[in-house]
Amino acid sequence: MDAAGHSFDHLVVVHYHWRPGGVRRVVELTLPAIVAATPSLKRVTLLSGSSPHERPEIGPLGLPTAFIHEPACDYFSGQQDDPQAISRKIRKALSLAIPESDSSRTLIWFQNPALARNPILCREIADFSRMTGAALILHHHDFWCAGRWARWNELQRCGCPDLSSAADVLFASGTRSVHAGINLQDFRILERFFPERAFHLANPVDHTPPARQADIDTARAWAAKELKSDAPLWIFPSRFLRRKNFLEAALITRWLRPEAILATTSGQFSPDEANYASDIKDAAKRGGWRVHFGLLDKPGAPRVGNVFCIAEAVVHTSVQEGFGMGFVEAAAVGTPLIAKSIPSVMPDLSALGFDFPQLYDDLHIAPGLFDAVAESGRQAELANSARNSLPGPFQNLFQPLRFDASIPIPFSRLTRRGQLEVLSHEVAKSWDMCKALNPCFEKWLHARLSPTPWPDQPVRSPQRYAEDFLKIASSIPRSPIDHSLNAKHAQMEFAKRALAPDSIFPIQLEV
């Protein structure tokens, strides 16, 4: 690729899957703009492990577009084949997606490689790049060494016996590559260790046009049929992921709108989230919770944005995010949002001009709503187990979980069992014991929830995103660069940040 211009003529977008979520939404919003801004582009290929019926809704791009579905590209935790067979299938998919004749003029836009959900895919793409000269934009939304500790075992099973080899694979050392981070905190670390090859590529912000009344009516009818109720609808925009902290959303909904049904947009989960999903489903069934899992999972379901339009509120309680697309999407359609403030994403959203009316730091729980002795033991055991499961160089960074049963504790700092104990109490009891600790929630209970105002200042449009994407593409080096040491140091820096006491949440350490 010529550093003086955008000379690639084939763009290949790679992700583990196209299930609803932030990465898919980014591709849906930006790919048409990137294509429109790149005159040299002749074709586009999207490669993933999703099944054929799961694909981004991008519409006609005006040039040949191929969707290649290879299950071996999906999460390693869900694979049935051995690593050698997975490698062979991925290599075959890459050769199908990128013919050898045009590989040197191909740009691979690889989503979330350092999350390590499939280290074999990362290795095969890096090997392909070294062999053919294909260029890489490694687009980092999250990092395995930023709290996704279950990935370490998978990295070892995939042929990365130590942290150095893991960093080489996940940061594609020895390739023609650059790194893009979606938030400022991540970018600043990348910039330190990959000077002149790291960029801040924040997600686009799209002010969605008002939905057609017919689409809203269709979504409302769909929801009423699926829920078998016309009760108020509150939306939790996620599938089963521990970091999304679903039980906090359930407690908030119970306190503020007990007659509402809290619905997740998806009921899907990966194998390593299976215990979490099972525990929540079992508790919901036993307790008769007003929840519904996977509202939009069935074929023919309405779009997420249209369901947001019929909801009274969107609840966003994640303890960790890369950017926070749910914040923006709720604001775009004018649906009130109740959201937990996330330190890694608020600087970016604030810089865009967003001011969220129902934003909170922590939801505090009074002593007495959970078994403090049992919880203390659970936390100590969990911390010890988690520390021992970390790679050796990370273990000394790990500090004991902070737990003091004599004072109110943030709900997000409880184990799953502790959270479920809180939810086992009658709504009136838990609210009476906690309302004085959470004045913002008491205020919202007695006031009409407000939608998030759309910023007056220009926001980051898909077109602006495309311009920045092409600037990044033009900076890709003409020759491979070995940055093994830099990759190892960057990985360690992300781990240091993630293992600071304020960054550790029990629900992320559990299995």
Salt bridges, closest charged atoms under 4 A:
ASP2 OD1 - ARG478 NH2 3.01
ASP9 OD2 - ARG105 NE 2.83
GLU28 OE2 - ARG24 NE 2.90
GLU28 OE1 - ARG25 NH1 3.29
GLU57 OE2 - ARG24 NH2 3.80
GLU57 OE1 - ARG303 NE 3.16
ASP74 OD2 - ARG19 NH1 3.21
ASP81 OD2 - LYS89 NZ 2.55
ASP102 OD2 - HIS10 ND1 3.71
ASP102 OD2 - ARG43 NH2 2.79
GLU124 OE2 - ARG91 NH1 3.01
ASP127 OD1 - ARG130 NH1 2.62
ASP142 OD1 - ARG148 NH2 3.17
GLU154 OE2 - ARG151 NH2 3.14
ASP186 OD1 - ARG497 NH2 2.70
ASP215 OD1 - ARG212 NH2 3.00
ASP217 OD1 - ARG220 NH1 3.65
GLU226 OE1 - LYS298 NZ 3.41
GLU259 OE2 - ARG257 NH1 2.20
ASP272 OD1 - ARG117 NH2 3.21
ASP272 OD2 - ARG151 NH2 2.71
GLU273 OE1 - ARG242 NE 2.88
ASP279 OD2 - ARG416 NH1 2.75
ASP279 OD2 - ARG417 NH2 3.04
GLU312 OE2 - ARG257 NH2 2.53
GLU321 OE2 - ARG243 NH1 3.21
GLU321 OE2 - LYS244 NZ 2.51
GLU329 OE2 - ARG25 NE 3.48
ASP348 OD2 - HIS200 NE2 3.00
ASP362 OD1 - LYS340 NZ 2.82
GLU375 OE1 - ARG378 NH2 2.69
GLU421 OE2 - ARG378 NH2 3.32
ASP432 OD1 - LYS435 NZ 3.97
ASP468 OD2 - ARG460 NH2 2.90
ASP468 OD2 - ARG464 NE 3.44
GLU493 OE2 - ARG192 NH1 3.34
ASP502 OD1 - ARG402 NH1 2.89
GLU510 OE1 - ARG416 NE 3.81
